[in-house]
Amino acid sequence: MARTVKEIKDAMTATFCQERAVVSAYGLNPKKTFDQQFSSVSIENILFYCFAFAVWTLEVLFDKHREEVETKIEQLEPHTLRWYVRKAKAFMYGRQLVPDADYYDTAAMSETDIDAARVVKYAVASESNTVVYLKVAARDDKGQPTKLNPSQFASLTSYMNTVKDAGVAIKLVNEDADKIQISMVVYYDPTAMDSNGTTNDGKEPVVEAVKAVITNLPFNGVFRKSDLLAAVTAVPGVEVADVERVRVKTANAAAFMDVVGYDKPYSGYYAIDRLNITYNSYDALNNPTAE
């Protein structure tokens, strides 16, 4: 990483002030710094600044060159899962690849046009039994993952079959969100919220916390019941909480399945199908006559 101009200048002037010939010629005190003995407008100070700036420029150029080389090396990685993810996100709906190539000509496109054409906003790749499984999703107007429409998915499938490595089997997964049902019991401080979990400002912080856990999961991230419990118990006014039951169902499954400990969504993301929260007063728990 490039040093600052000051760091470079200080290193040079420190050495300069320690040289015997310089000390003798200028009558310097080796115990004092360069800035303590030379004016900021002296020819020596100006020259050292110019030299330092030139060295800084060279170091910045070296950094940029290294970044460009590392980027090119990374882009030339075939047969890696990262490569398939990168290729999926580079797909542009409604555009044609450059003939005999695996990329698009975007010279005449604006950044807005490029972003709009790249409909695959989420992608993750895994491998099992020599098959590469590639989960993909678009993004809805709320910023959440959503299924690619049939036309987009058909075009993506053709594109991936074109750019993939020869002999590699790919299975694209483009599904509606896995549905999740959550049942919880919350013991609340009656001075902070009412029996419906509503605070004085009309908000429902427990509900918001549950939704945040689900919507903030990374694409293909693991849902953990312990994370949900931690998020709810961290809500001000919640004294005790318990996750009674969590069930999930993929888009094509016939029935919901209980989650024991954790779950990873087949589609890569969840949508809350039902949220049932039972609120009990913690004060009443300690003082049964309070109600």
C-alpha positions in Angstrom: 0.0 0.0 0.0 1.3 3.4 -1.0 2.7 5.6 1.8 1.5 9.2 2.2 3.6 12.0 0.8 4.4 13.1 4.4 5.6 9.7 5.4 7.9 9.5 2.4 9.2 13.1 2.9 9.8 12.5 6.7 11.8 9.3 5.9 14.0 11.2 3.4 14.6 14.3 5.5 15.3 12.1 8.6 18.2 10.4 6.7 19.3 13.8 5.3 19.7 15.3 8.7 21.8 12.4 9.9 24.4 12.6 7.1 27.7 13.9 8.4 28.5 15.9 5.3 25.1 17.6 5.5 25.3 18.3 9.2 28.7 19.8 8.7 27.8 21.9 5.6 24.6 23.3 7.1 25.7 23.3 10.7 22.7 21.2 11.8 21.8 19.8 15.1 21.3 16.0 14.6 18.9 15.9 17.6 16.5 18.2 15.8 14.1 17.3 13.0 14.3 18.7 9.4 11.2 20.9 9.9 12.8 22.4 13.1 15.8 23.6 11.1 14.5 24.4 7.6 11.9 26.9 6.7 8.7 25.6 4.9 9.6 27.8 2.0 13.2 26.9 1.8 14.5 25.4 -1.5 15.5 22.2 0.4 12.0 21.7 1.8 10.4 22.3 -1.6 12.8 19.9 -3.3 12.1 17.2 -0.8 8.4 17.7 -1.2 8.7 17.3 -5.0 10.8 14.2 -4.6 8.4 12.7 -2.1 5.4 13.5 -4.3 7.1 11.7 -7.3 7.8 8.6 -5.2 4.2 8.7 -3.9 2.9 8.8 -7.4 5.1 5.8 -8.4 3.9 3.8 -5.4 0.3 4.6 -6.2 0.8 3.4 -9.8 2.4 0.2 -8.5 -0.6 -0.4 -6.3 -3.0 0.1 -9.2 -0.9 -2.2 -11.4 -1.0 -4.9 -8.7 -4.8 -4.6 -8.4 -5.2 -4.9 -12.1 -3.0 -8.0 -12.3 -4.8 -9.6 -9.4 -8.2 -8.9 -11.0 -7.1 -10.4 -14.3 -5.8 -13.5 -12.6 -9.0 -13.9 -10.7 -11.0 -13.5 -13.9 -9.0 -16.3 -15.5 -10.0 -18.8 -12.9 -11.9 -21.6 -14.7 -13.5 -24.6 -13.0 -14.1 -22.7 -9.7 -17.4 -22.1 -8.0 -16.6 -18.4 -7.8 -16.2 -18.3 -11.6 -19.7 -19.7 -12.1 -21.2 -17.2 -9.7 -19.4 -14.4 -11.4 -20.6 -15.5 -14.8 -24.2 -15.8 -13.6 -24.2 -12.3 -12.3 -22.6 -11.1 -15.5 -25.6 -12.4 -17.5 -27.5 -9.6 -19.4 -31.1 -10.3 -20.3 -32.0 -9.2 -23.8 -28.4 -8.9 -24.9 -26.3 -11.1 -27.1 -22.8 -12.3 -26.4 -19.9 -11.1 -28.5 -19.5 -13.7 -31.3 -17.2 -16.6 -30.2 -16.8 -15.1 -26.8 -18.3 -15.4 -23.3 -18.8 -11.6 -22.6 -21.0 -8.7 -23.8 -20.1 -5.6 -25.6 -21.2 -2.8 -23.2 -19.3 0.1 -24.8 -22.5 1.9 -25.8 -24.4 1.1 -22.6 -24.7 3.3 -19.5 -24.1 2.0 -16.0 -27.9 2.2 -15.5 -28.6 0.2 -18.6 -26.0 -2.4 -17.6 -27.4 -2.8 -14.1 -30.9 -3.1 -15.4 -29.9 -5.8 -17.9 -28.1 -7.9 -15.2 -31.2 -9.4 -13.7 -29.3 -12.0 -11.6 -28.7 -10.1 -8.4 -28.0 -13.1 -6.2 -26.1 -16.3 -7.0 -24.3 -19.0 -5.1 -22.7 -22.2 -6.4 -22.1 -25.5 -4.7 -21.0 -28.9 -6.0 -22.2 -32.4 -5.3 -21.5 -35.6 -7.2 -19.7 -33.7 -10.0 -22.7 -31.5 -10.6 -22.5 -27.7 -10.1 -25.7 -26.4 -8.4 -26.2 -22.7 -9.1 -28.9 -20.9 -7.1 -30.0 -17.6 -8.6 -32.5 -14.9 -7.9 -33.5 -11.5 -9.0 -34.3 -8.5 -6.7 -37.8 -7.1 -6.2 -38.7 -3.4 -5.6 -38.3 -3.9 -1.9 -34.7 -5.0 -2.3 -35.4 -8.7 -1.5 -34.6 -11.8 -3.6 -37.3 -13.0 -6.0 -37.7 -15.6 -8.7 -36.6 -14.9 -12.2 -39.5 -14.9 -14.6 -39.7 -17.8 -17.1 -38.3 -15.8 -20.0 -35.3 -14.6 -18.0 -34.6 -18.0 -16.6 -34.8 -19.6 -20.1 -32.3 -17.0 -21.4 -30.0 -17.5 -18.4 -30.1 -21.3 -18.9 -29.0 -20.9 -22.5 -26.3 -18.4 -21.6 -24.8 -20.7 -18.8 -24.8 -23.6 -21.2 -22.8 -21.5 -23.6 -20.2 -20.1 -21.2 -19.7 -23.1 -18.9 -16.7 -25.4 -19.1 -17.1 -28.3 -21.4 -18.1 -31.5 -19.7 -19.4 -29.8 -16.6 -23.0 -30.5 -15.6 -24.9 -27.5 -14.2 -28.3 -27.5 -12.4 -29.8 -24.0 -12.1 -32.1 -23.5 -9.1 -34.6 -20.7 -9.6 -37.4 -21.1 -7.1 -40.0 -19.1 -5.2 -38.9 -18.4 -1.6 -39.1 -21.2 0.9 -42.0 -20.5 3.2 -41.4 -20.2 6.9 -43.8 -20.4 9.8 -42.8 -19.2 13.3 -44.5 -19.5 16.6 -43.1 -17.8 19.7 -43.9 -16.9 23.3 -42.7 -13.6 24.6 -42.8 -12.4 28.2 -42.8 -8.6 28.1 -42.4 -5.7 30.6 -45.8 -4.1 30.7 -44.2 -0.7 31.2 -42.6 -1.0 27.7 -45.3 -2.6 25.6 -48.9 -3.8 25.8 -50.4 -7.3 25.5 -50.3 -7.0 21.7 -46.5 -6.3 21.7 -47.1 -2.6 20.7 -45.1 0.2 22.2 -46.3 3.8 22.9 -45.2 4.9 19.4 -47.4 2.3 17.8 -44.5 0.0 16.7 -44.3 -3.7 17.1 -40.5 -4.2 17.9 -40.7 -8.0 18.3 -42.4 -8.5 14.9 -39.9 -6.1 13.4 -37.0 -8.1 15.0 -38.3 -11.4 13.6 -38.7 -10.0 10.1 -35.3 -8.5 10.2 -33.7 -11.8 11.1 -35.4 -13.4 8.0 -34.9 -10.6 5.5 -31.3 -9.8 6.5 -30.1 -13.4 6.0 -27.5 -13.5 3.2 -28.5 -15.2 0.1 -28.4 -19.0 0.8 -27.6 -18.1 4.4 -28.4 -20.5 7.2 -31.4 -19.8 9.5 -30.7 -20.6 13.1 -33.3 -20.7 15.8 -30.8 -19.4 18.3 -30.2 -16.3 16.2 -33.9 -15.6 16.1 -34.1 -16.1 19.9 -31.2 -13.8 20.5 -32.7 -11.0 18.3 -36.0 -11.1 20.1 -34.6 -11.2 23.6 -32.5 -8.2 22.7 -35.6 -6.1 22.0 -36.1 -3.5 24.8 -39.0 -4.6 27.0 -38.7 -8.3 26.3 -37.8 -10.2 29.5 -38.0 -13.8 28.3 -38.7 -15.4 24.9 -39.0 -18.9 23.6 -39.2 -20.3 20.1 -42.0 -22.8 20.2 -41.9 -24.0 16.7 -40.4 -23.2 13.3 -41.6 -24.9 10.1 -40.4 -24.5 6.5 -41.6 -25.6 3.1 -40.0 -25.4 -0.3 -42.0 -24.3 -3.2 -42.6 -27.8 -4.5 -42.9 -29.6 -1.2 -46.2 -31.1 -0.2 -46.1 -30.2 3.5 -44.2 -28.1 6.1 -41.3 -29.7 8.0 -40.1 -28.8 11.5 -36.8 -27.0 11.9 -34.5 -28.5 14.5 -31.7 -26.1 15.3 -31.1 -24.7 11.8 -32.1 -24.8 8.2 -30.8 -23.7 4.8 -33.4 -22.6 2.2 -33.5 -24.6 -1.0 -34.4 -21.5 -3.0 -31.7 -19.5 -1.2 -34.1 -17.2 0.7 -37.3 -17.3 2.9 -40.7 -15.6 2.9 -42.6 -15.5 6.2 -45.8 -17.5 5.7 -47.1 -17.2 9.2 -45.9 -15.4 12.4 -47.7 -16.3 15.6 -46.4 -14.5 18.8 -48.1 -15.0 22.1 -47.5 -12.2 24.6 -47.5 -12.7 28.4 -46.9 -10.1 31.0 -43.7 -10.8 32.9 -45.1 -8.7 35.8 -48.0 -11.1 36.1 -45.7 -14.0 36.0 -44.0 -12.8 39.2 -47.1 -11.3 40.8 -50.2 -13.4 39.8 -52.5 -10.9 41.4 -51.3 -8.1 39.2 -54.0 -8.9 36.6 
